[in-house]
Amino acid sequence: MLAQQIPVDRLPLPEAATLEAEARELATRAAEFLAALPQTMDHIEWYVAVPLVPMGVISLLYGYRVFKGVVMVYSAVLGAAAGWWLAATQFSQPHLAWVGGLIGAAVMALLAWPLVRYFVCFWGAVAGGLAGWAVARAVGGDHAMLIAVVGGSLAGLILAGVVFRVMIVVTTSVIGAHLAVFGAASLLLAEPHLGGLLREHLASNRYLFPLMVAVPALFGVVYQFWRGEDRDAKDDDGKEE
């Protein structure tokens, strides 16, 4: 008696092939998210956009001198977003999302103070990823955007451990530029006439948004080094170096 033949398309995929397919799908979704990142400015509420501007400017111009506070603020914002998301989605308590946000912000800020060097390395990786994303977007490499972000993150992480002082200046300048630009652009997009023009130019010119963040970031790096922030500021033990 011949064994019943099973159609090839109904055979279960090997575990390795399934994992590879899931990894490809995850990578595709991540690349699509990164490609559409500037569009998130349309969804930032004014009460979030307004504080982003001064926060970004302070980080951009005086990041090294107040880097402990800057790192704590960055980490608190990240913790608030993570706590809000966990409470609203994973624990199905949207009415208590603000509590999760407060707890997340407090935990991350308290951890950032004693572990500031490790958090600087983490945010250095974030800054490297943002730089890689901006370069990939400017050259039109949406297909390579995820690779650019991962490569930039690894480079930022390594450099933060090797040239700590320099990476504080670079990190606070890059992240500060993104915060200020996202906040200011979100406010402009809320205005009908100016928002329409900005939205049109962002859609038609791939170089615009990378330039919008690269120019202030470069200015922040030059300004902080020109002021001698990396020489005059105190280290994280409170002693002059």
C-alpha positions in Angstrom: 0.0 0.0 0.0 1.5 3.3 -1.1 1.9 5.9 1.6 -0.3 8.9 1.3 1.6 11.7 -0.3 1.6 15.1 1.4 1.7 18.2 -0.8 5.0 19.9 -0.6 3.4 23.3 0.2 1.8 21.7 3.3 5.0 20.3 4.8 6.0 22.0 8.0 8.9 24.3 7.6 12.1 23.4 9.5 12.6 25.4 12.6 15.6 27.2 11.2 13.7 28.3 8.1 10.8 29.5 10.3 13.2 31.6 12.4 14.8 33.0 9.3 11.4 34.0 7.9 10.4 35.7 11.2 13.8 37.5 11.3 13.3 38.7 7.7 9.8 39.9 8.6 11.0 41.7 11.7 13.9 43.3 9.7 11.4 44.5 7.0 9.1 46.0 9.6 12.0 47.7 11.3 13.2 49.1 8.0 9.7 50.4 7.1 9.5 52.1 10.6 12.9 53.8 10.1 12.0 54.9 6.6 8.8 56.5 7.9 10.4 58.0 11.1 10.0 61.7 10.0 6.3 61.2 9.6 6.0 60.6 13.3 6.4 64.4 13.7 2.8 64.7 12.5 1.6 62.7 15.5 3.5 64.5 18.3 1.1 66.6 20.5 2.0 70.2 21.2 2.5 69.6 24.9 5.2 67.1 24.1 6.7 69.1 21.3 7.1 72.3 23.3 9.5 70.9 26.0 11.5 69.0 23.4 12.8 72.2 21.9 14.5 73.7 25.1 15.5 70.2 26.1 17.2 69.7 22.8 18.9 73.1 22.8 20.3 72.7 26.3 21.7 69.3 25.3 23.0 70.7 22.1 24.9 73.6 23.6 25.8 72.6 27.1 25.6 68.8 27.0 29.0 68.0 28.5 28.7 70.5 31.3 25.4 69.0 32.5 25.8 65.6 31.0 24.6 63.8 34.2 21.4 65.7 34.1 21.0 65.3 30.4 21.5 61.5 30.6 19.0 61.3 33.5 16.4 63.2 31.5 17.0 61.1 28.4 16.6 57.9 30.5 13.6 59.2 32.3 11.8 59.9 29.0 12.7 56.5 27.8 11.5 54.9 31.0 8.3 56.9 30.9 7.5 55.7 27.4 8.3 52.1 28.2 6.3 52.2 31.4 3.3 53.8 29.6 3.4 51.2 26.9 3.7 48.2 29.3 0.8 49.4 31.4 -1.4 50.2 28.4 -0.7 47.1 26.3 1.0 44.3 28.1 -1.0 44.7 31.4 -4.2 45.9 29.7 -4.6 48.9 32.0 -4.8 51.9 29.7 -6.4 54.0 32.5 -3.2 53.4 34.6 -0.8 54.1 31.8 0.3 57.4 33.5 1.2 55.4 36.6 3.4 53.1 34.6 5.0 56.1 32.9 5.8 57.7 36.2 7.3 54.4 37.6 9.3 53.9 34.5 10.7 57.4 34.5 11.6 57.2 38.2 13.4 53.8 37.9 15.4 54.8 34.8 16.4 58.2 36.3 17.5 56.6 39.5 19.5 54.0 37.7 21.1 56.6 35.4 22.7 58.6 38.2 25.1 55.9 39.7 25.5 54.1 36.3 26.1 57.2 34.3 29.1 55.9 32.3 27.1 52.8 31.2 24.1 55.0 30.2 26.4 57.3 28.3 27.6 54.2 26.3 23.9 53.3 25.7 23.0 56.8 24.5 26.2 56.9 22.4 24.9 53.8 20.6 21.5 55.6 20.1 23.4 58.7 18.7 25.4 56.4 16.4 22.2 54.7 15.2 20.5 58.1 14.5 23.6 59.2 12.5 23.6 56.0 10.5 19.8 56.4 9.8 20.3 60.0 8.7 23.1 59.1 6.3 21.2 56.1 4.8 18.1 58.3 4.3 20.2 61.1 2.6 21.8 58.7 0.1 18.5 57.0 -0.6 19.3 53.6 0.9 16.1 52.5 2.5 17.0 48.9 1.8 20.2 49.4 3.8 18.8 51.6 6.5 18.6 48.9 9.1 22.2 47.9 8.5 23.3 51.6 8.7 21.5 52.0 12.1 23.0 48.8 13.5 26.4 49.7 12.3 26.2 53.2 13.6 24.9 51.9 17.0 27.9 49.5 17.3 30.3 52.3 16.4 28.8 54.7 18.9 28.9 52.1 21.6 32.5 51.3 21.0 33.6 54.9 20.8 31.8 55.8 24.0 33.9 53.3 25.8 37.2 54.4 24.1 36.8 58.2 23.9 34.4 58.9 26.7 34.7 62.7 26.8 34.4 63.1 23.0 31.4 60.9 22.8 29.6 62.8 25.5 29.9 65.9 23.3 28.9 64.1 20.1 26.1 62.2 21.8 24.5 65.2 23.5 24.8 67.2 20.2 23.3 64.5 18.0 20.4 63.6 20.3 19.8 67.2 21.2 19.6 68.2 17.6 17.0 65.5 17.0 14.9 66.5 20.0 15.0 70.2 19.0 14.2 69.5 15.4 11.4 67.0 16.1 9.8 69.4 18.6 10.1 72.5 16.4 9.0 70.7 13.2 6.0 69.2 15.0 4.9 72.7 16.0 5.3 73.9 12.5 3.4 71.0 11.0 0.5 71.9 13.2 0.2 75.3 11.4 -1.8 74.8 8.2 0.2 76.9 5.8 3.8 76.4 7.0 3.0 72.8 7.9 1.8 72.1 4.4 4.9 73.5 2.8 7.2 71.6 5.2 5.4 68.4 4.7 5.6 68.8 0.9 9.4 69.5 1.0 10.0 66.6 3.4 8.2 64.2 1.1 10.0 65.4 -2.1 13.5 66.0 -0.7 15.4 63.1 0.9 18.2 65.4 2.0 16.1 67.9 3.9 15.5 66.1 7.2 19.1 64.7 7.5 20.3 68.3 6.9 17.8 69.7 9.4 19.5 67.5 12.1 23.0 67.4 10.8 23.6 71.1 10.8 22.6 71.8 14.4 24.4 68.6 15.6 27.6 69.7 13.9 27.2 73.2 15.3 26.7 71.7 18.8 29.9 69.7 18.5 31.9 72.6 17.4 30.4 75.0 19.9 31.0 72.7 22.9 34.6 72.0 21.9 35.1 75.7 21.2 33.8 76.6 24.7 36.2 73.9 26.1 33.3 72.0 27.8 35.3 68.8 27.6 38.2 70.4 29.5 36.4 72.6 32.0 33.5 70.4 33.2 33.9 68.1 36.1 34.0 64.4 35.8 31.4 62.2 37.2 33.2 61.9 40.5 33.0 65.6 41.1 36.7 66.3 40.7 38.5 68.4 38.2 40.3 66.4 35.6 
